[in-house]
Amino acid sequence: MKKIDRRTFIKQASETGAGLTLAATGLTTESYARILGANDRVNFAVLGLHGRGNAHLSAIDACEKGMVTTICDVDRRETDRVAAQFRQRDMTAPRVEKDFRKVIESSDVDAITIATPEHLQTPIAIAALQAGKHVYLEKPGSHNPGEGELVIRAQETTGKLIQFGDQQRSSAHTVEAMQKIHSGEIGEVYFGKAWYSNTRGSIGTGKAVPVPDTLDWDLWQGPAPRRPYKDNVHPYNWHWFWHWGCGETLNNAIHEVDLCVWALGVRYPNKVTATGGRYHFKDDWEFYDTMVTSFEYDDKMITWEGKSCQGMKYFGRGRGASIHGTKGTVIMDREGYEIYDLDNRQTFKYVKPERDAALNVVGEGPLTIAHFHNFINAITQGEKLHSPIREGNVAATMLHLSNIAWKYDRQLKLDPQTAHIQNDAEAISMWNREYESGWEPKV
């Protein structure tokens, strides 16, 4: 969150109009007008405050029926920062917790949002569901394919809601583009190409150092078998280590691969391949910084190309998807979409007036707000979720399988009904993970 004093806050609110979210993750004057204790209000606990958790805070604040009552992070620097921002705006500071287990036991929490590192997401989500909470679950929602199955089982057993964090499912212009695709405007669709280009720097070579006194390293590790603390893992670079993260595929590819799955009307493929490597820098980064992965169906295909450290854009977009059919092509991203005929003539173009962050670590903006609106309405009014976990988990599972295919450098053959790997014991061994004793999810 961007820190501002109260005078500046009031000035900006008067200039932009009450009800508009401030830049980055600032809070709005709507918060002052809420009636506490309203029957249809959803009380939220936000778990994981570095990066994406800030977008959760601002999105909840922009929703009239949402209220943050609890914040939780294992790093005291994060909870201190967020609590101070509430106080600076003359708002009641939320309850602060370090341990998620205390949060899910709380009777004044209706729903939790999970923006923690990936190795923590499934155990927290399952525990929250079993405690009677609804869950907003950031992608990928799992550390491996098996965990995705566990989360789905827990959701269906408890009957509580999970909104999966692929917020472009709540984009009005994306829904419109999908309707045109499915109505046949570009003919029979058979190929989806997704991409992501960024300019991430090197993470260097980590050194074993004392754990900062603000961080509960044991709780941060949670279900992952214990390892010594190094200075290049927390708070963000865990993404690039197999032990805790899932690489760029589950960090970013999941959004655009999901668009391709949606557009082509498919689920799990027959085959998965992946090639690439760590080319740009030589450091501790264990995953690829460059990858091309492909998903083959009977008569369709999806690919994703990722360049974590080389930001050359395609079609002027750092991330996006192109959907190809027998009569034309649709190119789409978070800011709009275009339609082309077979002669590459543009026949339609839409540019969204508001912008969403596309490449930073927070990803704040109107899409996240819309996704939270839908989640809250699903809880309070029975509105249909835009991204229930069974749907969101399709792309997550596919990209977990990309990681496995890349690690073992071979094509994976799948059961297209379940995505289970066929006849490859070594690859199948990565369907699940080893857990720290006592942390095994129980469904």
Secondary structure, 3 states (H helix, E strand, C coil): CCCCCHHHHHHHHHHHCCCCCCCCCCCCCHHHHCCCCCCCCEEEEEECCCCHHHHHHHHHHCCCCEEEEEEECCEHHHHHHHHHHHHHCCCCCCEEECCHHHHHCCCCCCEEEECCCHHHHHHHHHHHHHCCCEEEECCCCCCCHHHHHHHHHHHHHHCCCEEECCHHHHCHHHHHHHHHHHCCCCCCEEEEEEEEECCCCCCCCCCECCCCCCECHHHHHCCCCCCCCECCCCCCHHHHCCCCCCHHHHHHHHHHHHHHHHHHCCCCCCEEEEEEECCCCCCCCCCCCEEEEEEECCCCEEEEEEECCCCCCECCECEEEEEEECCEEEEEECCEEEEEECCCCEEEEEECCCCCCCCCCCCCCHHHHHHHHHHHHHHHHCCCCCCEHHHHHHHHHHHHHHHHHHHHCCCEEECCCCCCECCCHHHHCCCCCCCCCCCCCCC
